[in-house]
Amino acid sequence: MSDLLHFSEHTLQEIALGVMTVVYITRIIWLMRFKTGKERQPATGLRGTTMRNGVLYSWGNIAMPWAMESTRTKMFIYGQFVIFHLGVTVAIGLSFIIPYAPGLLESALLVRILQVIIGAACVMGVIRIIRRVSDLYMRAISSPDDYFALILLTVWFFFATLAVPNSTAGGEGILLTYFMLTAFFLIYVPFSKISHYLYYPFTRYYFGKTMGHRGTYPMKRVPEPRR
């Protein structure tokens, strides 16, 4: 292993993680300055639709595609979402496995599983790029950051897929590119729209608390009337 690759796998990643952590802690401290407003109406709704249950339901909403019309009627889009974000998780995990637990990648089965997951996420990234460019409505709501972040992630998935075997037999180019992109990704994310996941627990808490108080969360499934 060259000094550059060792630096990329260890020191560079540690610096990038440090920067991301500092920015996120700063943002969370800033968010905690805002207090939730008091409810101005009495609690309503069926028994069980409390604030606490509303918050829990709101947090878990992301794993319940049947609970929202936008995902219930477009399961393929939801499937893309799941695969894409699973790929992000696995590709980030890979950046820890290679430098700190490389022995795990001696398993051919695990290598293949990781490549399939990250490779599938890469394909989903290409599909998302095409959809964002070709769909009139997606273009209307897209910013340059949306395109850059999506293309960056898709390219990162591509190199992560190739980097899974952790082999330098053909040179260190693949691993170097993967770790350089990972470091850039970690520093860039807190300043981009990708950081939306940081706000998810907070926004869903406020929303679930209010909807639970008003008696609409958790939602009750009502059979559709016969026609």
C-alpha positions as CSV (number, residue, x, y, z in Angstrom):
1,M,0.0,0.0,0.0
2,S,1.4,3.4,-1.0
3,D,1.6,6.3,1.4
4,L,-1.1,8.1,-0.6
5,L,-3.6,5.3,-0.4
6,H,-2.9,4.9,3.4
7,F,-3.5,8.6,3.8
8,S,-6.7,8.4,1.8
9,E,-8.1,5.5,3.7
10,H,-7.2,6.8,7.2
11,T,-6.2,10.5,7.7
12,L,-8.3,12.0,4.9
13,Q,-11.4,10.1,6.0
14,E,-10.9,11.1,9.6
15,I,-10.5,14.8,8.7
16,A,-13.6,14.6,6.5
17,L,-15.6,12.9,9.3
18,G,-14.4,15.5,11.7
19,V,-15.6,18.4,9.5
20,M,-19.0,16.8,8.9
21,T,-19.4,16.1,12.7
22,V,-18.6,19.7,13.6
23,V,-21.0,21.1,11.0
24,Y,-23.8,18.8,12.1
25,I,-23.3,19.5,15.8
26,T,-23.4,23.2,15.0
27,R,-26.6,22.8,13.0
28,I,-28.3,20.7,15.7
29,I,-27.4,23.3,18.4
30,W,-28.9,25.9,16.1
31,L,-32.1,23.8,15.6
32,M,-32.5,23.2,19.3
33,R,-32.9,27.0,19.8
34,F,-36.4,26.8,18.3
35,K,-39.2,25.7,20.6
36,T,-42.3,24.1,19.4
37,G,-45.4,26.2,19.6
38,K,-48.3,25.3,21.9
39,E,-51.4,23.7,20.5
40,R,-54.3,26.2,20.4
41,Q,-57.1,23.7,20.1
42,P,-58.2,20.8,22.3
43,A,-57.2,17.3,21.5
44,T,-59.5,15.6,19.1
45,G,-59.8,12.4,17.2
46,L,-60.2,8.7,18.1
47,R,-58.5,7.2,21.2
48,G,-54.9,6.3,20.4
49,T,-54.2,9.4,18.3
50,T,-52.1,11.0,21.0
51,M,-49.0,13.2,20.6
52,R,-46.7,10.4,21.5
53,N,-48.3,8.0,19.1
54,G,-48.4,10.7,16.4
55,V,-44.6,11.3,16.7
56,L,-43.8,7.5,16.6
57,Y,-46.1,7.1,13.5
58,S,-44.5,10.1,11.9
59,W,-41.0,8.8,12.4
60,G,-41.9,5.4,11.0
61,N,-43.8,6.8,8.1
62,I,-40.7,6.5,5.8
63,A,-41.0,2.7,6.2
64,M,-44.7,2.6,5.4
65,P,-45.2,3.2,1.7
66,W,-48.9,2.4,2.0
67,A,-49.4,5.3,4.4
68,M,-48.9,8.0,1.7
69,E,-50.6,8.3,-1.7
70,S,-47.4,9.4,-3.3
71,T,-45.7,6.1,-2.5
72,R,-48.8,3.9,-2.4
73,T,-49.6,4.6,-6.0
74,K,-45.9,4.7,-7.2
75,M,-44.3,1.7,-5.6
76,F,-41.5,1.6,-8.3
77,I,-40.4,5.0,-7.2
78,Y,-40.5,4.0,-3.6
79,G,-38.4,0.9,-4.5
80,Q,-35.8,3.1,-6.2
81,F,-35.7,5.2,-3.0
82,V,-35.1,2.1,-0.8
83,I,-32.4,0.7,-3.1
84,F,-30.7,4.1,-3.5
85,H,-30.5,4.8,0.2
86,L,-29.5,1.3,1.1
87,G,-26.6,1.7,-1.4
88,V,-25.6,4.9,0.3
89,T,-25.5,3.1,3.7
90,V,-23.5,0.2,2.4
91,A,-21.0,2.4,0.4
92,I,-20.3,4.5,3.5
93,G,-19.9,1.3,5.6
94,L,-17.4,0.0,3.0
95,S,-15.2,3.1,3.7
96,F,-14.9,1.7,7.3
97,I,-14.6,-2.0,6.4
98,I,-11.7,-1.6,4.0
99,P,-9.3,0.2,6.4
100,Y,-10.4,-1.2,9.7
101,A,-11.9,-4.7,9.0
102,P,-10.5,-5.8,5.6
103,G,-10.6,-9.4,6.6
104,L,-14.4,-9.4,6.1
105,L,-13.8,-8.9,2.4
106,E,-12.1,-12.2,2.1
107,S,-15.5,-13.7,1.9
108,A,-16.4,-14.0,-1.8
109,L,-20.1,-14.1,-0.8
110,L,-20.0,-10.9,1.1
111,V,-18.1,-9.2,-1.7
112,R,-20.7,-10.2,-4.2
113,I,-23.6,-9.1,-1.9
114,L,-22.0,-5.6,-1.4
115,Q,-21.4,-5.3,-5.1
116,V,-25.0,-6.2,-6.0
117,I,-26.4,-3.7,-3.5
118,I,-24.1,-0.8,-4.4
119,G,-24.3,-1.7,-8.1
120,A,-28.1,-1.6,-7.9
121,A,-28.0,1.8,-6.3
122,C,-25.8,3.0,-9.1
123,V,-28.4,1.9,-11.6
124,M,-31.1,3.6,-9.6
125,G,-28.9,6.7,-9.7
126,V,-28.8,6.6,-13.5
127,I,-32.5,6.2,-13.6
128,R,-33.0,9.1,-11.3
129,I,-30.8,11.3,-13.4
130,I,-32.7,10.5,-16.6
131,R,-36.0,11.1,-14.8
132,R,-34.9,14.4,-13.4
133,V,-33.7,15.6,-16.8
134,S,-36.6,14.2,-18.9
135,D,-39.6,15.0,-16.6
136,L,-40.9,18.5,-17.0
137,Y,-42.1,18.8,-13.4
138,M,-38.8,17.4,-12.0
139,R,-36.8,19.9,-14.1
140,A,-39.0,22.8,-12.8
141,I,-38.2,22.0,-9.1
142,S,-34.5,21.0,-9.6
143,S,-31.6,23.2,-8.6
144,P,-28.0,22.9,-9.8
145,D,-27.2,21.3,-6.4
146,D,-29.8,18.5,-7.1
147,Y,-28.1,17.6,-10.4
148,F,-24.6,17.8,-8.9
149,A,-25.4,15.8,-5.8
150,L,-27.2,13.1,-7.8
151,I,-24.4,12.7,-10.4
152,L,-21.8,12.7,-7.6
153,L,-23.6,9.9,-5.8
154,T,-24.0,7.9,-8.9
155,V,-20.3,8.2,-9.8
156,W,-19.4,7.3,-6.2
157,F,-21.6,4.2,-6.4
158,F,-19.8,3.1,-9.5
159,F,-16.3,3.4,-8.0
160,A,-17.5,1.9,-4.7
161,T,-18.8,-1.2,-6.6
162,L,-15.3,-1.6,-8.2
163,A,-13.6,-1.0,-4.8
164,V,-15.4,-3.7,-2.9
165,P,-12.8,-6.5,-3.5
166,N,-10.2,-4.2,-1.9
167,S,-7.6,-5.3,-4.5
168,T,-4.6,-3.3,-5.8
169,A,-3.7,-6.0,-8.4
170,G,-4.5,-3.6,-11.2
171,G,-3.2,-0.6,-9.4
172,E,-4.5,1.7,-6.7
173,G,-6.5,4.0,-8.9
174,I,-10.0,2.5,-8.1
175,L,-9.4,2.6,-4.3
176,L,-7.9,6.1,-4.4
177,T,-10.8,7.4,-6.4
178,Y,-13.3,5.8,-4.1
179,F,-11.8,7.2,-1.0
180,M,-11.2,10.6,-2.5
181,L,-14.8,10.8,-3.5
182,T,-15.9,9.5,-0.1
183,A,-13.9,12.3,1.7
184,F,-15.3,14.9,-0.7
185,F,-18.8,13.5,-0.2
186,L,-18.5,13.7,3.6
187,I,-17.4,17.3,3.6
188,Y,-19.9,18.4,0.9
189,V,-23.0,16.7,2.3
190,P,-23.5,19.0,5.3
191,F,-23.6,22.0,3.0
192,S,-25.8,20.5,0.3
193,K,-29.5,19.5,0.0
194,I,-28.4,15.9,0.8
195,S,-28.3,17.0,4.4
196,H,-32.1,16.8,4.5
197,Y,-31.9,13.6,6.4
198,L,-30.4,15.6,9.4
199,Y,-33.7,17.4,9.6
200,Y,-36.0,14.3,9.3
201,P,-36.2,13.5,13.0
202,F,-37.0,17.1,13.9
203,T,-39.5,17.9,11.2
204,R,-41.3,14.6,11.6
205,Y,-41.4,15.1,15.4
206,Y,-43.1,18.5,15.0
207,F,-45.5,17.2,12.4
208,G,-46.4,14.0,14.3
209,K,-46.8,15.9,17.5
210,T,-49.3,18.3,16.0
211,M,-51.2,15.7,13.9
212,G,-51.4,13.4,16.9
213,H,-52.9,16.2,19.0
214,R,-55.4,16.9,16.3
215,G,-56.4,13.3,16.1
216,T,-55.2,12.5,12.6
217,Y,-52.0,10.5,13.5
218,P,-51.8,7.5,13.5
219,M,-53.9,7.3,10.4
220,K,-56.8,4.9,10.4
221,R,-57.4,2.8,7.3
222,V,-61.0,3.1,6.2
223,P,-62.3,0.6,3.6
224,E,-63.1,2.2,0.3
225,P,-66.9,2.3,-0.4
226,R,-68.2,-0.2,-2.9
227,R,-69.2,1.1,-6.3
